[in-house]
Amino acid sequence: MIRIVTSNILRFLVLTAIQVAVLNHIHLSGYVNPYLYILFILILPFETPKWLLLIVAFFQGLVIDLFVQTPGMHAAACVFMAFLRPLIAATISSKKEYEPGIQPSIQDLGFNWFLTYSAILTVAHHTILFMMEVFHFYEFAITIQRILYSSVITLILIILSQYIFYRKPRNIISGKI
């Protein structure tokens, strides 16, 4: 239990630092803004109580809001994403896959499941975030483009991080991976 809490705190700090120090300064053609920090909410354990998930998501969004000086937009988008997360996870697969110790990751649930899960939640997050930023329908087509382009780039970063940083340890004795 202590190991899980410690690893999640470390993940929170690292993803926040990467977002604030590097990714917040990337604005490709005014359409692409990658938000890798949402990976923290995506891969929290399934056993996380819903109330705690919402509080942690609010705190994650609030920290990002403080750094980028947006008045609660990231917090609102993160809470919306955390609110949808149990529903999406339950909708895209059966309950038998959610055994204790299983995390929402490519390694535990497979590429197709993780891509579907993270794509839906990423688009939901980005939709709330960008719609709150614009707060009108005057440039609706441009906002939709920003949502789609930013979601694709964010998903690519999330998938790459899954393959780079979240590999299962090798079983050295049997030689199996």
Backbone torsions as a table, in degrees:
resi	resn	phi	psi	omega
1	MET	NA	-44.8	178.8
2	ILE	-62.8	-38.6	179.9
3	ARG	-63.4	-39.6	179.9
4	ILE	-67.0	-45.2	179.7
5	VAL	-64.0	-44.3	179.8
6	THR	-62.9	-44.3	-179.5
7	SER	-66.0	-35.5	178.0
8	ASN	-71.0	-36.6	176.0
9	ILE	-65.0	-43.7	177.8
10	LEU	-62.8	-43.1	178.0
11	ARG	-61.7	-42.3	177.1
12	PHE	-58.1	-48.6	-178.0
13	LEU	-65.2	-43.8	-178.1
14	VAL	-67.1	-46.9	-179.0
15	LEU	-66.0	-36.7	176.8
16	THR	-65.8	-44.0	179.6
17	ALA	-62.9	-42.7	178.5
18	ILE	-63.5	-42.7	-179.3
19	GLN	-63.5	-47.5	-175.0
20	VAL	-73.0	-43.1	-174.2
21	ALA	-80.2	-31.5	-173.3
22	VAL	-118.9	-60.0	-168.3
23	LEU	-70.4	-27.3	177.5
24	ASN	-68.3	-14.6	-179.6
25	HIS	-97.7	5.0	178.7
26	ILE	-101.6	116.4	176.8
27	HIS	-137.8	90.7	-177.3
28	LEU	-82.9	113.4	177.5
29	SER	57.6	19.1	-179.5
30	GLY	75.7	0.2	-177.4
31	TYR	-107.6	-29.3	-171.2
32	VAL	-109.5	119.8	173.4
33	ASN	-130.8	101.6	-179.0
34	PRO	-74.7	136.8	179.6
35	TYR	-125.4	79.2	-178.5
36	LEU	-70.4	-21.8	-176.2
37	TYR	-59.2	-22.2	179.9
38	ILE	-68.4	-14.6	175.8
39	LEU	-57.4	-33.8	179.0
40	PHE	-57.0	-45.1	-179.3
41	ILE	-72.7	-37.5	-178.4
42	LEU	-61.5	-38.8	-172.8
43	ILE	-105.9	16.7	170.5
44	LEU	-62.5	147.7	-178.0
45	PRO	-58.2	150.3	178.5
46	PHE	-63.1	-26.9	-178.0
47	GLU	-73.9	-6.1	179.8
48	THR	-63.1	123.3	178.5
49	PRO	-60.4	148.6	-176.4
50	LYS	-59.8	-40.4	-179.3
51	TRP	-64.3	-39.3	178.9
52	LEU	-70.4	-37.5	177.0
53	LEU	-58.9	-44.0	179.0
54	LEU	-66.2	-40.7	179.2
55	ILE	-66.3	-44.9	179.8
56	VAL	-64.1	-41.2	178.5
57	ALA	-64.2	-41.4	177.1
58	PHE	-61.1	-44.5	-179.8
59	PHE	-64.2	-42.2	178.0
60	GLN	-60.3	-48.0	178.9
61	GLY	-64.7	-38.4	179.3
62	LEU	-64.3	-40.3	178.0
63	VAL	-62.6	-44.8	178.0
64	ILE	-64.1	-41.8	177.4
65	ASP	-58.2	-40.2	179.7
66	LEU	-63.6	-38.0	-178.7
67	PHE	-76.1	-35.2	-177.0
68	VAL	-101.6	2.4	175.6
69	GLN	57.0	48.3	172.8
70	THR	-110.7	131.4	-172.8
71	PRO	-78.0	73.4	174.4
72	GLY	85.9	4.9	-177.1
73	MET	-68.1	-45.1	179.2
74	HIS	-67.7	-37.6	178.2
75	ALA	-61.7	-45.1	179.5
76	ALA	-64.1	-44.0	-179.7
77	ALA	-65.4	-38.9	179.0
78	CYS	-68.0	-40.9	178.6
79	VAL	-65.5	-40.4	176.8
80	PHE	-61.1	-44.4	179.4
81	MET	-63.5	-43.1	179.3
82	ALA	-66.5	-34.1	177.3
83	PHE	-64.9	-40.4	-179.7
84	LEU	-76.2	-25.2	-171.3
85	ARG	-52.1	-51.1	179.6
86	PRO	-62.7	-37.2	179.3
87	LEU	-65.5	-45.2	179.9
88	ILE	-65.4	-44.2	-179.9
89	ALA	-61.5	-40.4	179.6
90	ALA	-72.4	-30.8	-177.5
91	THR	-74.4	-37.2	-172.7
92	ILE	-89.4	-3.0	175.9
93	SER	-158.2	173.0	-177.5
94	SER	-85.4	162.9	-178.0
95	LYS	-67.4	-24.7	-176.0
96	LYS	-65.4	-21.1	179.9
97	GLU	-76.5	-17.4	-175.3
98	TYR	-96.1	62.5	175.8
99	GLU	-79.1	156.4	178.1
100	PRO	-56.2	136.8	-179.7
101	GLY	92.8	-13.2	178.6
102	ILE	-80.3	131.7	177.6
103	GLN	-108.3	153.4	174.6
104	PRO	-73.0	89.8	-177.5
105	SER	-146.9	165.7	177.1
106	ILE	-63.8	-40.9	-176.7
107	GLN	-65.0	-36.9	-176.8
108	ASP	-89.7	-34.3	-173.6
109	LEU	-120.9	-1.5	176.0
110	GLY	95.2	159.1	-175.9
111	PHE	-64.6	-48.5	-176.1
112	ASN	-61.8	-45.0	179.3
113	TRP	-61.6	-48.5	-176.5
114	PHE	-66.1	-39.2	178.7
115	LEU	-63.3	-45.4	178.9
116	THR	-62.3	-49.1	-179.6
117	TYR	-59.0	-50.7	-176.9
118	SER	-72.7	-32.5	179.0
119	ALA	-66.0	-45.8	-179.9
120	ILE	-62.1	-46.8	-177.2
121	LEU	-71.3	-33.7	177.8
122	THR	-67.4	-44.7	178.4
123	VAL	-64.3	-38.9	177.6
124	ALA	-62.5	-46.6	178.8
125	HIS	-59.8	-50.0	-176.8
126	HIS	-66.2	-34.9	178.4
127	THR	-62.3	-49.0	179.0
128	ILE	-63.2	-45.6	-177.0
129	LEU	-61.0	-51.7	-176.2
130	PHE	-73.2	-33.0	177.0
131	MET	-68.8	-37.2	176.4
132	MET	-69.2	-33.3	178.9
133	GLU	-65.7	-44.5	-178.3
134	VAL	-81.1	-46.3	176.8
135	PHE	59.1	28.7	170.6
136	HIS	-160.4	167.8	-178.2
137	PHE	-102.1	14.5	-177.8
138	TYR	-61.6	-46.7	179.5
139	GLU	-110.9	52.2	-174.6
140	PHE	-60.1	-43.5	-178.4
141	ALA	-63.8	-40.2	178.8
142	ILE	-67.4	-38.9	178.3
143	THR	-64.7	-41.3	177.2
144	ILE	-62.5	-41.4	176.7
145	GLN	-60.8	-44.8	178.9
146	ARG	-60.9	-42.1	179.2
147	ILE	-61.1	-48.9	-176.6
148	LEU	-67.5	-48.4	-178.9
149	TYR	-63.8	-44.8	179.8
150	SER	-66.3	-36.2	178.1
151	SER	-65.0	-42.1	179.8
152	VAL	-63.6	-46.8	-180.0
153	ILE	-65.5	-41.3	177.5
154	THR	-62.4	-42.8	178.2
155	LEU	-62.9	-39.9	177.3
156	ILE	-61.4	-44.5	178.4
157	LEU	-64.6	-38.8	179.1
158	ILE	-64.9	-46.0	179.9
159	ILE	-64.3	-44.8	177.4
160	LEU	-59.6	-42.4	179.9
161	SER	-65.8	-33.0	176.6
162	GLN	-62.9	-42.5	-179.3
163	TYR	-76.1	-30.4	-177.1
164	ILE	-83.5	-46.4	-168.8
165	PHE	-105.6	-19.5	-173.0
166	TYR	-115.4	48.5	176.7
167	ARG	-81.7	148.3	174.8
168	LYS	-74.6	145.1	178.4
169	PRO	-66.6	147.7	179.7
170	ARG	-78.9	145.6	174.2
171	ASN	-89.8	99.8	-172.6
172	ILE	-68.5	-35.6	-176.6
173	ILE	-66.0	-47.8	-176.9
174	SER	-91.0	-12.8	179.5
175	GLY	80.7	4.4	-179.9
176	LYS	-88.1	153.8	178.4
177	ILE	-97.8	NA	NA
